[in-house]
Amino acid sequence: MRRVILLWLMMLLLPAGVSARSDDFSRVGREVDADLAEARREKARVESEIASARAEWNEKIRDLKIRLAAERSELAGEEADLAEMRDRREASAQALEGHAADMKALSGVVIEFVRNFLGLAERSPYTAERPERLTKLKALLQKEQRLGVSDIRLLVDLAFEDMAASGRMLRRTGEILDREGRPVQAEILRLGHLSALFDQDGAAGYLHPSPVSGRLMAAAPPGFGTERALKRFLEGETDTVPMDISGGSVLGQLSHRTTLWEDIQGGGFLVWPILLVGIAAVVLVVERLYFLGRVRQNTDVLMGDVTDLVAAGDVEGAMAAADTQAGRPTANVIKAGLGVENEPREVIESSLGEAILRETPRLERFLPALKVLAAVAPLLGLLGTVTGMINTFKVITIHGTGDPRLMAGGISEALITTELGLAVAIPIMLAAAFLGRKAQNIAADMEEKAMAMTAALLKRQRNGR
């Protein structure tokens, strides 16, 4: 195409009269025509290819439009299905929430039933025959997941078994824990779930199960009349028996009721030294109260009489007045002063001081012993505490910690000795302080009367009588 254009430009630029080159122009014209024809053919070919490509692309576009329409139709169907599935999902979620709420409520009811059932099983004497049911019920309560069908089936089986046992009366020989926590063999009579009785070496009483292990433990003595009625029932002499219809509450109160003598016996052998300390302290306190009460008199009147007689020069009369209270500390001090009435001041004061020192040990007699006893009593109680804890750990080593009743003996010994030691020591300390104060008052009275005696004798010496 460029050659054709150049030729046409050359023809336009050259002068029309140039004939010398006409042949060249003809040749060039022919070539231009040939090139033009070739260009036209090329153009036709290209136009044909373009038309073919356009038809092909139009066909593809039609196919794509058809496919797009189909895809849009399919998408619309899927969107409709998705909307339907969304609605179904929301309906299913609502139904699932309703079922979950129902399951939660049902699980709460079942758990509450298991909890109540466990409480009844812990108080039922039937548990001593089937202690493993406590383990099963506790395992159901400790489950982190909701109870399944197998758990509910197990619970139903245990409930029906318990109901069947509640209507039976069973007599057997088995092991129980006596009132000291020791395992012994006894004759056991279970009356459904209401109560259980025992007969062991002629002693009859009630039994109640341990809430931990389910073992039957002897309750406190029920009283003479009740025990006699239980014996008659167990021996078949009567068909009536006293029952505990409170579900074990009365038996629980009876099991915790003990007498003072039983408490003392539960403290072990160290209770007796503590009691001996208390008895010795009582004897000493009574003796001191009697002595100090006897020597304590109203010495003010006596001192007034003696002072008047000394001032009047009647020393013998003053000595006779002092003899009316012979043996009392203050009277002895006054007599010591009258015995040196003509001596100098230093001699009189020394004689009176010596008399006071001589009387003071009589007043303070046994007070140090009381203080020692007050210190020994709690130490004995502490020793009993250590001994009881040692016994407790021995029981734990042998039997473990499954049943606290087995450890009750050692713990009781430890606490009772401590309690008794403090109960003995505190009154002794108070009595020692009270008696010491009384002795100090008498000693102060002696010092006061000694000073008054000194003054009276010195005044007499100045007056020359």
PyMOL commands that set and color helices and strands:
alter all, ss='L'
color gray80, all
select helices_A, chain A and resi 2-13+22-123+125-128+132-141+149-166+224-234+249-255+260-265+271-295+299-311+315-323+329-338+345-363+367-399+404-463
alter helices_A, ss='H'
color red, helices_A
select strands_A, chain A and resi 169-177+183-191+195-200+203-209+216-218
alter strands_A, ss='S'
color yellow, strands_A
deselect
rebuild
show_as cartoon
